[in-house]
Amino acid sequence: MSQHPHSAHPATAQLFSNPVRLLAPMEGLTDPLMRQILTQIASDLGRPYDWSVSEFIRVTHHVLPAHVFYRFVPELNHQCKTASGTPIHIQLLGSEPELMAQNALAACELGAPAIDLNFGCPAKTVNNHRGGSVLLDEPSLMRDIISAVRDTVPSHIPVSAKIRLGYTDTSNLDDIRKAIADSGANWLTIHARTKTQGYKPPAYWEKIVGFTELAMPVIANGEIWNNQHAQRCCEQANTPHLMLGRGAVTRPDLIAQVDNPDTELDWQALITHQLAFLHGDAKTEMALIGRYKQWLAMLSKGYAEAKVLWDDIKKLRDKQAIIEQLQAQRDEV
């Protein structure tokens, strides 16, 4: 696997001195509570995430007040790190270069260690408002946004971008690559599908290769569910750097298994983290129960025990009753 020189940015060179493993920003899924749980598990397994990226903060008409940044990224109260010490990079989404730059600066002034710019979100509402992956059809605007942010935030703070392979198809990949090359971005994360392909298998890791010729690190993302997928992705994409998304929620030990396939988090150990989740912060108890059930449904694809538990609790609407079911499962051993 060939290596390309890092951009001259000292923080970037330090961050990418070894293969990096990131926890992906997933709208409505990897919120602050889920980040706290998953980064804690990774840390306990001895392979912490190098960093995670916040859910996107939508930039529309003005510079957002501080409380909005704190709501999306409460880690700003703790040096922008989760309880286990994993740094959180702040992700912005929008289409107005100067406004994006001013919001990025505001985030940096609150303590953001890095700014990530979202050009990959496939959500129809976001795309209809000229945000996320629809901008892949406007590479020059994408370049202008990244450049404006890079020129505005302090030079020691890295600026990265996350893209897909295109909006409806991959026909303008060359234009996207040139725009990124000219933008001043410090690194690039690529979800190896177009917006139209959504999250449907497969991911086209081999289409990332052209970007690894750029003078910046490239992180591959998409359809990595186990160690074999991770190895194949690195080979086909020609990069050692990976961002883990739904696979990391389904198997929270995936982060460790990428480099050591024998590492395993058994169900009993995972119950402790599920109980911690159920004691976490949420707007309402019903919201917390809904989020937990969403996670458990995903865990049921990775753990047979989760499927059994799902059948027992899917109709429960009381948090304490769910906690008791989990405790009963734990005590069965």
TIPA-106326 format. One line per 10 residues: number of its first residue (from 0); their letters; for each residue x, y, z of C-alpha. Coordinates in Angstrom, 3 decimals. Layout:
N
NUM = a = X/Y/Z | ... .
//
This chain:
333
0 = msqhphsahp = 0.000/0.000/0.000 | 1.630/3.221/-1.074 | 1.814/6.141/1.316 | 1.499/9.754/0.295 | 2.995/12.742/2.073 | 0.785/14.406/4.648 | 0.010/18.038/4.135 | 2.494/20.285/5.911 | 0.013/20.890/8.744 | 1.792/19.751/11.947 .
10 = ataqlfsnpv = -1.383/18.653/13.764 | -2.385/16.549/10.748 | 1.003/14.865/10.524 | 0.759/13.991/14.216 | -2.819/12.699/13.982 | -1.964/10.434/11.046 | 1.392/9.133/12.257 | -0.356/5.738/12.671 | -3.435/4.270/10.954 | -6.445/6.104/12.366 .
20 = rllapmeglt = -9.789/4.652/13.426 | -12.734/7.012/13.747 | -16.267/6.700/15.020 | -18.527/8.065/12.278 | -21.025/10.876/12.746 | -24.447/9.315/12.182 | -27.417/11.652/12.326 | -29.896/10.568/15.000 | -27.639/7.721/16.108 | -24.206/8.755/17.375 .
30 = dplmrqiltq = -25.445/11.541/19.616 | -23.449/12.571/22.725 | -24.784/9.655/24.805 | -23.977/7.038/22.160 | -20.536/8.598/21.630 | -19.884/8.380/25.357 | -20.835/4.676/25.496 | -19.045/3.547/22.327 | -15.845/5.466/23.052 | -15.828/4.067/26.603 .
40 = iasdlgrpyd = -16.103/0.503/25.265 | -13.287/1.133/22.789 | -11.115/2.561/25.533 | -11.855/-0.390/27.845 | -10.875/-2.796/25.044 | -7.495/-1.086/24.745 | -8.094/0.413/21.281 | -9.634/3.857/21.774 | -10.995/5.709/18.757 | -8.496/8.303/17.599 .
50 = wsvsefirvt = -11.396/10.731/17.484 | -15.084/10.936/16.695 | -17.047/13.527/14.756 | -20.212/15.181/16.034 | -23.564/14.955/14.297 | -23.778/17.818/11.814 | -24.695/21.276/13.026 | -26.807/22.968/10.357 | -25.655/26.431/9.315 | -28.332/28.503/7.560 .
60 = hhvlpahvfy = -28.757/32.243/8.176 | -26.481/33.459/10.959 | -23.661/32.620/13.332 | -25.123/30.174/15.813 | -25.173/31.091/19.501 | -22.892/29.159/21.860 | -25.751/27.186/23.418 | -26.425/25.458/20.069 | -22.851/24.204/19.869 | -23.029/23.042/23.499 .
70 = rfvpelnhqc = -26.293/21.208/22.827 | -24.836/19.227/19.929 | -21.402/18.846/21.505 | -21.664/18.907/25.320 | -18.093/17.573/25.275 | -17.085/21.236/24.717 | -17.526/21.542/28.492 | -14.739/18.973/28.934 | -11.983/20.045/26.503 | -14.097/18.616/23.666 .
80 = ktasgtpihi = -13.461/15.019/24.778 | -15.753/12.203/25.856 | -15.497/10.877/29.422 | -12.996/8.265/28.221 | -10.811/10.943/26.606 | -11.763/10.605/22.919 | -11.555/13.969/21.082 | -14.693/15.178/19.276 | -14.334/17.129/16.039 | -17.189/19.502/15.280 .
90 = qllgsepelm = -19.068/18.939/12.022 | -20.822/21.717/10.129 | -23.222/21.496/7.197 | -24.257/24.366/4.955 | -23.765/26.011/1.572 | -22.716/29.613/2.271 | -18.875/29.867/2.398 | -18.570/32.984/4.549 | -21.301/31.878/6.959 | -19.728/28.429/7.282 .
100 = aqnalaacel = -16.371/30.078/7.980 | -17.775/32.340/10.701 | -19.556/29.432/12.393 | -16.388/27.346/12.208 | -14.521/30.187/13.901 | -17.203/30.352/16.611 | -16.806/26.604/17.195 | -13.029/26.977/17.468 | -13.423/29.793/19.993 | -15.513/27.428/22.128 .
110 = gapaidlnfg = -12.776/24.789/22.004 | -13.262/22.667/18.864 | -10.005/20.788/18.175 | -10.883/20.395/14.470 | -13.650/21.296/12.018 | -15.238/18.727/9.700 | -17.390/19.807/6.746 | -20.265/17.594/5.633 | -20.743/16.990/1.898 | -22.096/13.474/2.321 .
120 = cpaktvnnhr = -25.459/13.641/4.096 | -28.062/11.922/1.879 | -31.157/13.211/3.750 | -33.744/14.621/1.347 | -34.646/17.574/3.596 | -31.000/18.602/3.882 | -30.348/18.152/0.147 | -33.472/20.139/-0.752 | -32.014/23.048/1.219 | -28.719/22.865/-0.674 .
130 = ggsvlldeps = -26.783/21.025/2.000 | -24.903/17.740/2.344 | -24.369/15.452/-0.641 | -26.223/17.646/-3.166 | -23.143/19.918/-3.138 | -21.175/17.104/-4.793 | -22.858/18.391/-7.961 | -21.254/21.804/-7.289 | -17.556/21.002/-6.743 | -16.437/24.616/-7.087 .
140 = lmrdiisavr = -18.820/25.711/-4.300 | -17.586/22.822/-2.172 | -14.012/24.033/-2.731 | -15.004/27.611/-1.842 | -16.628/26.473/1.423 | -13.598/24.441/2.517 | -11.208/27.246/1.513 | -13.218/29.904/3.360 | -13.209/27.804/6.527 | -9.525/26.944/6.187 .
150 = dtvpshipvs = -8.623/30.625/5.683 | -10.715/31.785/8.660 | -10.050/29.360/11.507 | -6.710/29.474/13.380 | -3.954/27.825/11.358 | -3.200/25.190/14.017 | -6.760/23.803/13.862 | -7.254/21.199/11.108 | -10.146/21.389/8.639 | -11.410/18.181/7.027 .
160 = akirlgytdt = -14.184/17.262/4.600 | -16.416/14.223/4.282 | -17.875/13.318/0.892 | -19.586/10.521/-1.012 | -18.579/9.332/-4.491 | -21.120/11.620/-6.113 | -24.758/12.649/-5.922 | -26.683/10.601/-8.498 | -23.613/8.904/-10.013 | -19.798/9.042/-10.111 .
170 = snlddirkai = -19.476/10.961/-13.396 | -17.896/14.063/-11.841 | -15.437/12.311/-9.522 | -12.520/14.019/-11.310 | -14.035/17.454/-10.689 | -14.686/16.580/-7.042 | -11.105/15.377/-6.637 | -9.710/18.581/-8.172 | -11.950/20.721/-5.953 | -10.723/18.910/-2.840 .
180 = adsganwlti = -7.100/19.162/-3.992 | -7.456/22.942/-4.402 | -9.445/23.542/-1.229 | -6.792/23.528/1.476 | -8.467/20.646/3.362 | -6.105/18.853/5.734 | -7.669/15.435/5.146 | -10.631/13.799/3.467 | -13.106/11.095/4.509 | -14.936/9.239/1.740 .
190 = hartktqgyk = -18.117/7.201/2.111 | -17.692/4.814/-0.805 | -21.184/5.193/-2.298 | -23.154/7.894/-4.071 | -26.099/9.648/-2.473 | -28.449/7.625/-4.691 | -26.873/4.356/-3.505 | -27.644/5.406/0.072 | -26.597/2.655/2.502 | -27.328/-0.252/0.187 .
200 = ppaywekivg = -24.494/-2.821/-0.162 | -21.950/-2.947/-1.598 | -19.604/-0.033/-0.914 | -17.239/0.744/-3.801 | -13.972/1.020/-1.875 | -11.889/0.749/-5.044 | -13.255/4.114/-6.231 | -11.462/5.829/-3.334 | -8.056/5.022/-4.859 | -7.917/8.100/-7.101 .
210 = ftelampvia = -8.179/10.356/-4.058 | -5.212/8.741/-2.308 | -2.978/10.459/-4.874 | -3.820/13.801/-3.226 | -1.275/15.323/-0.856 | -3.492/14.634/2.168 | -4.544/11.614/4.236 | -7.715/9.853/3.072 | -10.058/7.952/5.393 | -12.297/5.208/3.938 .
220 = ngeiwnnqha = -15.849/4.628/5.177 | -18.804/2.420/4.290 | -19.960/-1.181/4.772 | -17.256/-2.215/7.266 | -18.899/-4.816/9.520 | -15.979/-7.053/10.533 | -12.211/-7.520/10.397 | -12.288/-9.004/6.873 | -14.224/-6.041/5.525 | -11.771/-3.658/7.178 .
230 = qrcceqantp = -8.746/-5.389/5.628 | -10.370/-5.558/2.200 | -11.409/-1.907/2.380 | -7.853/-0.798/3.229 | -6.450/-2.828/0.334 | -9.010/-1.758/-2.266 | -9.077/1.908/-1.203 | -5.280/2.100/-0.829 | -5.425/3.748/2.594 | -4.801/2.452/6.134 .
240 = hlmlgrgavt = -7.282/4.918/7.660 | -10.874/3.879/8.467 | -14.076/5.461/9.740 | -16.485/2.963/11.331 | -20.220/3.635/11.243 | -23.173/1.275/11.670 | -20.840/-1.706/12.119 | -19.411/-0.042/15.236 | -22.892/0.369/16.728 | -23.908/-3.207/15.865 .
250 = rpdliaqvdn = -20.653/-4.661/17.238 | -19.120/-2.125/19.643 | -15.951/-4.258/19.710 | -15.412/-3.785/15.944 | -12.904/-0.990/16.639 | -10.608/-3.479/18.424 | -11.323/-6.368/16.030 | -10.092/-4.357/13.033 | -6.532/-4.723/14.290 | -6.952/-7.775/16.520 .
260 = pdteldwqal = -9.741/-10.141/15.361 | -9.506/-12.182/18.572 | -10.696/-9.276/20.727 | -14.291/-9.749/21.762 | -16.790/-7.962/23.966 | -19.178/-10.616/25.273 | -22.835/-9.962/25.880 | -22.517/-9.929/29.675 | -19.923/-7.142/29.508 | -22.091/-5.258/27.024 .
270 = ithqlaflhg = -25.084/-5.365/29.414 | -23.175/-3.056/31.779 | -22.840/-0.492/28.983 | -26.502/-0.828/28.029 | -27.482/-0.098/31.627 | -25.191/2.954/31.537 | -26.973/4.065/28.360 | -30.364/3.746/30.071 | -29.114/5.960/32.908 | -27.841/8.577/30.444 .
280 = daktemalig = -29.110/12.049/29.623 | -32.106/12.501/27.325 | -34.822/15.095/26.811 | -37.481/12.681/28.061 | -37.657/9.127/29.327 | -39.611/8.106/26.226 | -36.899/9.578/23.993 | -34.268/7.601/25.898 | -36.282/4.382/25.597 | -36.720/4.992/21.863 .
290 = rykqwlamls = -32.984/5.541/21.406 | -32.176/2.425/23.436 | -34.578/0.283/21.395 | -32.994/1.636/18.209 | -29.589/0.509/19.499 | -30.858/-2.866/20.686 | -32.417/-3.554/17.277 | -29.000/-2.915/15.724 | -27.228/-5.028/18.362 | -29.561/-7.908/17.470 .
300 = kgyaeakvlw = -27.697/-8.165/14.147 | -24.437/-8.679/16.034 | -25.515/-10.615/19.142 | -28.003/-13.510/19.371 | -28.747/-12.493/22.981 | -29.853/-9.059/21.791 | -32.528/-10.665/19.609 | -33.900/-12.548/22.629 | -33.935/-9.379/24.703 | -35.524/-7.407/21.854 .
310 = ddikklrdkq = -38.444/-9.847/21.745 | -38.888/-9.404/25.516 | -38.797/-5.603/25.657 | -39.951/-4.270/22.296 | -43.411/-3.442/23.677 | -42.260/-2.162/27.066 | -42.702/1.577/27.628 | -41.283/1.799/31.146 | -37.563/2.365/31.603 | -37.355/0.542/34.917 .
320 = aiieqlqaqr = -39.023/-2.536/33.431 | -36.426/-2.579/30.632 | -33.607/-2.186/33.156 | -34.981/-5.126/35.144 | -35.084/-7.318/32.023 | -31.442/-6.461/31.316 | -30.443/-7.163/34.901 | -32.286/-10.490/34.808 | -30.352/-11.483/31.685 | -27.108/-10.514/33.362 .
330 = dev = -27.957/-12.505/36.510 | -28.806/-15.661/34.546 | -25.106/-16.499/34.199 .
//
